[in-house]
Amino acid sequence: MKALSTTCLAIILFAACTQKKPDPLKTVAAAPAITDSTHLPLPHATKSPKVICKIVNWPKGATPTAPAGFKVNLYAGKLNTPCNIYTGPNHDIFVAQANSVRPSANNIILLRDVNRNGHPKNMGVFLKGVHQPYGMLIMGNWFYVAATDCLWRFPYRAGQTRITGKAQKILVLPSGGYNNHWARNIIATEDGQGIYIAVGSGTNDAEHGMKVERRRADILKIDAEGNGETVYASGLRNPAGMALNPVTKQLWTAVNERDDLGDNLVPDYLTSVKPDGFYGWPYAYYGPHPDPNHKGEHPDKVKKTIVPDVNLGSHTASLGLAFYTGNAFPQRYINGAFVGQHGSWNSSKLVGYKVVFVPFTADSKPGKPEDFLTGFIADEQKHEVHGRPMGVAISQDGALLVADEAAGKIWRVTAVK
């Protein structure tokens, strides 16, 4: 995207900001940090402010900061709202460029590292003409693209640099609504024969009723032809990140939760996804905690709400998800999960704006999240940020790729040998 320097308000999930001035925030006290599902602050324990952030350019030569033993390089720059990254089986890197409020390329570009040296060539536009592309998947001889309003597929052969075949619309998807939860992610099912589709809610907290939420706040499942649709799991407000655990092959998701209940409600989370599982939205949150906006509604659903596995912090806008399946990082990172946090708007202080790592034990139990890629916040007091990480992916050579949507860059993190 073009370099940004104007003040903006992140009123929607993927927007950097708007130009409305905020209420003073100095008097807003922070509630105690959330540590687990049994120690949540009460709803409205603090105000629900709208915090303005200002995107300022990365200084020349500057990069985000990774832990000791890692190196960060600019992998690709001068992009236009890179939101999601997909690694093809032949080392090709596909980047979806889309946004819901700011001008964006609204396309998919192809990056090809011909010399395998971490300096790819931008091969140009791979696909255009679909509305807000996000999820990408190569399955068989097809390239699938999840746009905000439908799922498409195109004939594909490894190595091609442009989509030239005739498009097939295989599934219409619901679109529009609050916060423009427009991103539709897709991944292959465990057996490689079907597709999971993430569809975010149409409202913040079902304030317009559940009729507008049909097939939303769900992970859907279809076959490769777009048939046999079922709701695989529900009550997931915005499950933008999806990935299969490389050990158990179970589906996991990173979920962006609801706003306007206070500084520390409701936590975004990373969780395994159980078939037919219900995760609370809108009647409950983070386990069977009743939502005050739905008092007395569906106590049966509140009771059966599944407690998520990992607390990722409230208002962090946790969106991207990738398990580390490479072998170039130290052993403790293998089979762990990276989560891209796009950053807050409904918190009195800037939260998110980083990539966190969630370690997993040998028997695939998740630990606590830890900061991995930071430095996106330029000046917390002035609410200035250099960028907003979003999609994350693992390249064929084992590097971590991070889409910096606001700065129009992709960062590459490698282990120092």
N, C-alpha and C positions, 0 to 999 in steps of 0.2 A: 504494500500500500504506500501511498505518498507519506512523507514525513509529516507528523502531526505536531502542532504546537498550540492549538487552541484549547481553551478550557472546555471540559465536557463532563456530563453527568451520566453515570452508568445506570440509567433507569431500566434498561433491559439487560438481559443476561449477557449478550455478546457485544453490546454496544460499549464503546469506551466511556461515553458520558453525554449529557446535554449541556446547555448553556444557562440553565437556571441557577441563581445563586442559592446557597444552602442557608439553613438556619445556623446560628452560632452553635458550635459543638463543644466549646470549652466547659459548659456546665453539664454535659452528659457524662454521667459516671459509668464506668465499665463494670459489668456484672462479673462475678467469679468465673474463671475459665471452666469450660466443660471438661470433665475428665472421663466420665462413663455414662451409661444410659440411666443410672439410678441417681445421679447427682446433677440434674438439670436445673437451671434457674427457673423461676416462675415466669409464665408469660407476662410480657409487658413490665418486667422488672426494671428495664431501662427503656428509654425512648427508641424509636425506630427512625433514625435520621437518614437523610439522603446526602451522602458525602460526595463533594465534587473532586474529581481528579483531573490533573492536567498532564497530558502526554508531552514529554520533552524528549528531544532526540538523544540517543545514546552518544556520549562523547566519542570522538574519533578514536578508533582502536579499542574502545571499551567493550567488555563482554560481561555476561552474567558470571556469578561466582559459583564454582563447584567445590566439593570437599577436597582436601589434600589428596594427591594421587590421581587427580583428574585434570584434564585440559579442556578448555572451551574455545571453539573456533566458530567464526561465521561460516555457515555452510551455504547459505543463499541469502541475498539481500535484494532490495528494491522490488519487493513483492507487494501485492495488493490484497491485504487482509487474508493472509494464509491461516486457515482455521483448523485444518485437519491434514494428517499425513498418512499415506498408505505405502507400505513396502511391497513391491512386486516380487515374484519368485526369481526374477532374473536380475536383481539388484536395482531395478528402476524404482525411483521414488516419485509418487504421485501426490500433488498438493492441491487440495480444494481451497479455492479463494472465494469466500462469500461472507456477507454480513447482512444484517436486517435493516440498518438505518443509515450507515455511512456508505458513500459510493464504494463499490468494490468491483473486482473483475468478473465475479460471478462465472467462474470457469474452473477447470482443472488443468494444471500445468505439469509437465514432465521434466524431472531432473535426472540426468544420467551421468554417473561417475565413471567415465570410460577408462580412466587410468587407475581406478580404485585407490586414489590418493586423498580422498576427502574434499576434493574440489570439483564438484559436478558442473556439467554444462547445462544451462537452461535450454531445453529443447523446444520451448515455446508452449503454445496452447495445445493440450492433448484433447480436450473436449470443451465445447461451449454449447449454449443453447438450452440448458436445463436451468430451472429456477432454484437458486440457492443450493448448490450441490454440497454435500458434506461426507456421508459415508461412501466408501469405495471398497470393492471386492472383486477379485479375479477368481472365478470358479469355472473350471473346464475351459471352454472356448468362448467365455462370456466375460465382459467387464460390466459389473453392476455399479450403478450410481444411485444413491438415495438422495433425491431432491426433497425440498420441504413439502411438496405436495404429491409426490409419487415416486415409485421405484422403477428405474429404467434399467435395461441391459442392452449391450451392444456387442456385435461379433468382435472377437479379440484374438490376436495371435501374439505370442511373446516377441518383443522387440519392436513392434510398430510404434511410430511416433505421433500418430494422429488417429482419432476415431473417424473412420470413413464409412462403416457399415450402417445399415438402417436401424434406427432405434426401435426398441420394443418396450411399450409401457406395460409392465406386468402387475402393478398394484397401485391403486390410488390411495393416498394417505391424507389424513386430516391436517389442515394447516391454519396459520394465523393465530391470533389470540394474545393474551397477556405476555409481556416480556418477550414476545416473539420467540417462543421456544421452537425455533425453526429447524434446528439441527436434527437430522434423521440419520443416526448411525446404523451401520450394518456389519455383521460378521457371520461367518459360516458356522453352522451348528457343529456339534462334536463329531458327528459322522461325516461331515462334509457334504451332506445331501440337501441341507436346508439352510435357511437364513433367519437370523434374529434381527429384528428391527426395533430400534429405540425411538419412541414417540413421546415427547414431553407434553405436559399439561397445557391446556388452552387458557388457563387462568392461574393466578397466584395460589388461591386457596378455595377454589370452586365457588367464588363469590357470585358467579352467574348461573349457578346450578349445574347439575351433573349431566344435563342433556347435551351440553356443549363439550363434554369430556368423553364422548363415545370414542373408543379406540385410542384414548390418550392417557398419559401417565402410566403407560404400559410398555412392556417388551412383547412384541408380537413375534410369531413364528410362522413361516411359510415354507413350502417346498421350493425347489429351484425354478419352477415355472410360475411361481406366484400364487399357487393354489393351496388349499387346506389351511387357511389362516386360523390360528388359535391365539388366545392371550396366554402367553407363557408365564408371565408374572405381572402383578398390578400394584397400584398404590405407590408407584415410583414417579415422583413429581417430574423430574427431568433426568432420565438415566442416560446422559449423553455419552459417557464412556463405557465401552463394553470390551471384554476380552475373555478368552478361555484360560483358566489356570493351566499352565503347562504340565503340572504334575497330576492333578485330579481330572483335568479336562472339563471341569465344571465352569459354568458361566458366572462371571463377576461383572459388577457394574459400579461406576462412580456416579453418585446422584447429587444433583444440585437441589437443595431443599427450599422451603417456603420462606417468605419475607414478612416483615411487619409484626413480629412477635417480640422484638427486643434484640439487643446487641448480640446475645449469645443463644439465640434460638432462631432457626432450628439448625442443628448441625448437618452439614453436608456429610456424606459417608461413602465408604467403600464396602461392598458386601457381596458375598456369594448369593446367587439367585436360585431359589428353590422352585421347581415346577409348581405352578398354581399358587405360589407364595404371594401373600399380601403384605405390603410394606407401609401401609398406614394412610397415605394421602387420599383424601384430605381430612379424614376423621381423626387420625392420630399421627403422632410423630415420634421417631426414634424409639420404637417399641410402643407399648400400650399407654402412651401419654395422650389423653384426650385433647384435641385442638379446641380452644375456647370459642372459636368461630363456628364450631359444629357441636356445641354442647348438647348432650343427650342423643345425638344422632348415631345410629348403628352401633350400639354398644357391643354387638357380636363381632363386628369388624375391628373395633378398637381392641377387644380382648385378644384377637388372633393376630394382631400386628407383629410381624417378625422384628426382633431387635437386630439392627445392622452389625456387621463385624468390626468396622473400624470408623472411629470418629475423625473426620477431616476438618472440623472447625466450622462454625457458623459463618455464612455469607462469603465463604472463600471462592465460590463459583467453581467447584471442582468438576472438570469437564473431560479432560483427556485421560486415557488409561492405557497402559501397556505393561505387560509382564516382561521381565528381562529374560529373553530366551537365547541370548548370545553367549559367547564364552570369552569375551575380551575384558570383562570387568572382574574385579576380585570375587572370590567364591561367595561371600555373604550377599552379593547382589543377585546371584543367579536364582531365577524363579521368583524374585521379589517383584513388586509392582511400583511403577512410576505414575504419578497423578499430576496433571497440569491444572493449576489453579489460576483462573482468569482474573480473579480479584473482586473485591467487594464494592457495593454501593450503599447497602443498607446497614452499615456499621459505623460507629462514631470514630473509628480509626481504621486505617487501611489494613485489611487482612487478605491473605491469599497472595497473589502476585508472585508466585514461585512454583517450582516443581518439588513435590515431596516424594520420598521413597518409603514404601512400606515393606519391611523385611518379612519373609516367611520362613518358618522352621522347616526342617527336613520332612515333617509330616504335614506340611502345608497349612500351618496355623499362622495367621497374620500377627505381627507385632505392632508397636506404636509407630505412627508416621514420624519421619524425621526430615528436616530440610535437606534438599539436595542441590537445587539450582536456585540461587537467590540473586539479589542485586537489582531487581527490576524496579524497586522503589527508589526514586532519586532523592526525595525530601519528604519525609512523612508529615512534618509540620505544615508544609505548604501543599500537601496532597499531590505531589508531583511524582509521576512514574515514567520510566523509560519505555516500558513495554508491558504486555499482558500475555503470559504463556497460555496455550490452549491445547492443541493436539500434541501428542507424544507418540513416538514410534521407535522401533529398533531396526536399524539398517542391517543388511546382510553381513556386514563386517563387524557387527556387535556394538556399534556406536549408538548413543541415544540422540535422537533428533527431536527438537522442540520447536513448535510453531509459535513465534512471537507475533500474535495477530495484530496488535496495535502498532508495532514498529515495522511490520512488513519484512520480517527476517525469519530465518530458520537457523537455530544454533545447533552445533554438533558437539557432543560431549564424549571424550575418549579417555581411557585409562592411560596414565603415564607408565611406560615400561622402563 
